[in-house]
Amino acid sequence: MNAPRPHVPWLALVALALTIAFGSGPLARILQTSAAQRLPALETQRAQAAKNLRQLQSDAALARKLSGQIDAAGAARMLAPVDRLQAAAQLERAAAASGLRHFTYTIGAEHPVTVTDSGLRQKLARCSIRLAADAPLDTDASAFIVRIQKILPGRVRVRAFSLTRIGGANTPLGAVNLRFTATLAWLSNGARTVLAGTP
């Protein structure tokens, strides 16, 4: 008859613990070395992800800001190809609607420019517009400039603006009292290119 041996399971557990303790050392070092080698790549990926997230947040904030400033119709107007004859007609109609007298204008030659914004490059055209007219009030002249900025495609900025009084002290209100001149910088997609044989 065999006597029970209570110490055998305990010896087996001690042997297993010693095997794990001494046998897992090299395995742990291999895993630790592998993790240390992958750590710089993971840090680079984390930094790139953080940079991409910041750029996305910046783009979203800019989109929210611009969405309140321009609608689809405004964007289409700004990006429309320029028809210089139509632009001249728009200037003349706006001057007539504003009640200006002796209106003259000059639309200068286009000069190509490249605009880079947020890594995007766009080829545009820049030209100057010179205006002169007689008006009853200075507010009529400034309202006309604002109107021009809204009707022309692209972007129009005032570079120079001057007012000269031409009416006398007794000139009645509503009569022509001043002459204004303005120089505008016009940035647009440029004149529409029409190929021979196309409508």
C-alpha positions as a Python dict, from the first residue, in 0.01 Angstrom:
ca = {
    (1, 'M'): (0, 0, 0),
    (2, 'N'): (136, 336, -101),
    (3, 'A'): (158, 607, 159),
    (4, 'P'): (22, 950, 62),
    (5, 'R'): (288, 1204, -36),
    (6, 'P'): (158, 1551, 43),
    (7, 'H'): (485, 1720, -42),
    (8, 'V'): (479, 1622, -414),
    (9, 'P'): (229, 1891, -529),
    (10, 'W'): (423, 2152, -338),
    (11, 'L'): (749, 2041, -495),
    (12, 'A'): (586, 2053, -837),
    (13, 'L'): (468, 2410, -773),
    (14, 'V'): (813, 2517, -653),
    (15, 'A'): (972, 2359, -962),
    (16, 'L'): (722, 2536, -1189),
    (17, 'A'): (785, 2869, -1018),
    (18, 'L'): (1162, 2828, -1055),
    (19, 'T'): (1122, 2736, -1423),
    (20, 'I'): (908, 3044, -1487),
    (21, 'A'): (1142, 3270, -1290),
    (22, 'F'): (1465, 3157, -1457),
    (23, 'G'): (1321, 3062, -1796),
    (24, 'S'): (1124, 3381, -1855),
    (25, 'G'): (1421, 3616, -1804),
    (26, 'P'): (1552, 3587, -2162),
    (27, 'L'): (1197, 3602, -2298),
    (28, 'A'): (1127, 3916, -2095),
    (29, 'R'): (1450, 4076, -2223),
    (30, 'I'): (1354, 3993, -2584),
    (31, 'L'): (1008, 4145, -2536),
    (32, 'Q'): (1154, 4451, -2363),
    (33, 'T'): (1409, 4505, -2643),
    (34, 'S'): (1138, 4470, -2908),
    (35, 'A'): (917, 4722, -2727),
    (36, 'A'): (1210, 4965, -2689),
    (37, 'Q'): (1280, 4941, -3063),
    (38, 'R'): (917, 5011, -3155),
    (39, 'L'): (879, 5301, -2908),
    (40, 'P'): (1038, 5575, -3133),
    (41, 'A'): (817, 5472, -3427),
    (42, 'L'): (509, 5482, -3202),
    (43, 'E'): (611, 5826, -3069),
    (44, 'T'): (653, 5952, -3427),
    (45, 'Q'): (310, 5817, -3521),
    (46, 'R'): (155, 5974, -3211),
    (47, 'A'): (318, 6312, -3289),
    (48, 'Q'): (196, 6296, -3650),
    (49, 'A'): (-156, 6205, -3536),
    (50, 'A'): (-155, 6497, -3292),
    (51, 'K'): (-36, 6732, -3570),
    (52, 'N'): (-307, 6604, -3806),
    (53, 'L'): (-569, 6655, -3534),
    (54, 'R'): (-453, 7015, -3474),
    (55, 'Q'): (-467, 7086, -3849),
    (56, 'L'): (-814, 6935, -3873),
    (57, 'Q'): (-933, 7147, -3580),
    (58, 'S'): (-781, 7457, -3741),
    (59, 'D'): (-945, 7378, -4077),
    (60, 'A'): (-1281, 7319, -3908),
    (61, 'A'): (-1256, 7651, -3722),
    (62, 'L'): (-1165, 7833, -4045),
    (63, 'A'): (-1454, 7665, -4229),
    (64, 'R'): (-1696, 7775, -3953),
    (65, 'K'): (-1562, 8130, -3974),
    (66, 'L'): (-1581, 8145, -4354),
    (67, 'S'): (-1926, 7985, -4370),
    (68, 'G'): (-2063, 8289, -4190),
    (69, 'Q'): (-1887, 8527, -4429),
    (70, 'I'): (-1971, 8380, -4769),
    (71, 'D'): (-2252, 8171, -4913),
    (72, 'A'): (-2257, 7947, -5221),
    (73, 'A'): (-2365, 8234, -5448),
    (74, 'G'): (-2087, 8454, -5312),
    (75, 'A'): (-1830, 8179, -5363),
    (76, 'A'): (-1947, 8125, -5721),
    (77, 'R'): (-1921, 8499, -5788),
    (78, 'M'): (-1570, 8519, -5644),
    (79, 'L'): (-1448, 8219, -5844),
    (80, 'A'): (-1621, 8305, -6172),
    (81, 'P'): (-1401, 8367, -6477),
    (82, 'V'): (-1380, 8736, -6562),
    (83, 'D'): (-1546, 8885, -6865),
    (84, 'R'): (-1383, 9230, -6883),
    (85, 'L'): (-1651, 9373, -7113),
    (86, 'Q'): (-1920, 9259, -6872),
    (87, 'A'): (-1720, 9407, -6581),
    (88, 'A'): (-1707, 9741, -6764),
    (89, 'A'): (-2083, 9728, -6822),
    (90, 'Q'): (-2137, 9651, -6452),
    (91, 'L'): (-1929, 9956, -6357),
    (92, 'E'): (-2135, 10179, -6585),
    (93, 'R'): (-2469, 10042, -6459),
    (94, 'A'): (-2360, 10081, -6095),
    (95, 'A'): (-2252, 10443, -6160),
    (96, 'A'): (-2586, 10523, -6324),
    (97, 'A'): (-2781, 10356, -6039),
    (98, 'S'): (-2577, 10553, -5784),
    (99, 'G'): (-2657, 10886, -5953),
    (100, 'L'): (-2294, 10969, -6033),
    (101, 'R'): (-2207, 11230, -6299),
    (102, 'H'): (-1911, 11244, -6536),
    (103, 'F'): (-1815, 10886, -6452),
    (104, 'T'): (-1490, 10759, -6604),
    (105, 'Y'): (-1298, 10439, -6544),
    (106, 'T'): (-989, 10253, -6660),
    (107, 'I'): (-939, 9880, -6616),
    (108, 'G'): (-566, 9807, -6631),
    (109, 'A'): (-388, 9511, -6787),
    (110, 'E'): (-389, 9181, -6602),
    (111, 'H'): (-75, 9056, -6429),
    (112, 'P'): (-54, 8689, -6328),
    (113, 'V'): (1, 8616, -5960),
    (114, 'T'): (27, 8291, -5766),
    (115, 'V'): (-137, 8279, -5425),
    (116, 'T'): (-29, 8010, -5177),
    (117, 'D'): (-252, 7945, -4879),
    (118, 'S'): (-236, 7639, -4649),
    (119, 'G'): (-18, 7459, -4903),
    (120, 'L'): (-258, 7523, -5193),
    (121, 'R'): (-130, 7718, -5494),
    (122, 'Q'): (-371, 7906, -5717),
    (123, 'K'): (-295, 8113, -6025),
    (124, 'L'): (-490, 8438, -6028),
    (125, 'A'): (-483, 8769, -6213),
    (126, 'R'): (-432, 9114, -6061),
    (127, 'C'): (-515, 9444, -6224),
    (128, 'S'): (-595, 9796, -6116),
    (129, 'I'): (-914, 9989, -6173),
    (130, 'R'): (-914, 10369, -6168),
    (131, 'L'): (-1243, 10549, -6116),
    (132, 'A'): (-1347, 10912, -6116),
    (133, 'A'): (-1692, 11071, -6087),
    (134, 'D'): (-1889, 11361, -5946),
    (135, 'A'): (-2136, 11294, -5664),
    (136, 'P'): (-2361, 11495, -5433),
    (137, 'L'): (-2219, 11354, -5107),
    (138, 'D'): (-1918, 11164, -4984),
    (139, 'T'): (-2151, 10886, -4869),
    (140, 'D'): (-2264, 10842, -5231),
    (141, 'A'): (-1903, 10791, -5336),
    (142, 'S'): (-1823, 10541, -5060),
    (143, 'A'): (-2150, 10351, -5120),
    (144, 'F'): (-2054, 10322, -5488),
    (145, 'I'): (-1714, 10170, -5398),
    (146, 'V'): (-1881, 9916, -5167),
    (147, 'R'): (-2123, 9828, -5447),
    (148, 'I'): (-1832, 9768, -5688),
    (149, 'Q'): (-1668, 9537, -5433),
    (150, 'K'): (-1986, 9329, -5424),
    (151, 'I'): (-2063, 9302, -5796),
    (152, 'L'): (-1723, 9228, -5949),
    (153, 'P'): (-1599, 8867, -5940),
    (154, 'G'): (-1296, 8802, -5725),
    (155, 'R'): (-1180, 9046, -5461),
    (156, 'V'): (-1160, 9424, -5488),
    (157, 'R'): (-959, 9633, -5243),
    (158, 'V'): (-932, 10010, -5221),
    (159, 'R'): (-573, 10129, -5266),
    (160, 'A'): (-640, 10505, -5287),
    (161, 'F'): (-945, 10725, -5242),
    (162, 'S'): (-972, 11103, -5255),
    (163, 'L'): (-1251, 11361, -5241),
    (164, 'T'): (-1238, 11715, -5379),
    (165, 'R'): (-1508, 11972, -5318),
    (166, 'I'): (-1632, 12127, -5641),
    (167, 'G'): (-1956, 12285, -5520),
    (168, 'G'): (-1968, 12627, -5363),
    (169, 'A'): (-2086, 12715, -5014),
    (170, 'N'): (-2435, 12786, -5148),
    (171, 'T'): (-2465, 12471, -5363),
    (172, 'P'): (-2802, 12312, -5283),
    (173, 'L'): (-2817, 11976, -5111),
    (174, 'G'): (-2848, 11697, -5369),
    (175, 'A'): (-2654, 11885, -5635),
    (176, 'V'): (-2308, 11772, -5740),
    (177, 'N'): (-2079, 11890, -5461),
    (178, 'L'): (-1765, 11683, -5491),
    (179, 'R'): (-1541, 11487, -5722),
    (180, 'F'): (-1394, 11158, -5610),
    (181, 'T'): (-1116, 10943, -5749),
    (182, 'A'): (-1030, 10590, -5646),
    (183, 'T'): (-773, 10328, -5734),
    (184, 'L'): (-879, 9969, -5674),
    (185, 'A'): (-676, 9646, -5677),
    (186, 'W'): (-877, 9369, -5844),
    (187, 'L'): (-773, 9007, -5781),
    (188, 'S'): (-967, 8750, -5983),
    (189, 'N'): (-944, 8426, -6178),
    (190, 'G'): (-853, 8630, -6483),
    (191, 'A'): (-1020, 8691, -6814),
    (192, 'R'): (-1213, 8405, -6969),
    (193, 'T'): (-1002, 8230, -7233),
    (194, 'V'): (-1197, 8159, -7551),
    (195, 'L'): (-1040, 7918, -7798),
    (196, 'A'): (-1086, 7969, -8169),
    (197, 'G'): (-1395, 7791, -8299),
    (198, 'T'): (-1566, 7770, -7956),
    (199, 'P'): (-1881, 7967, -7873),
}
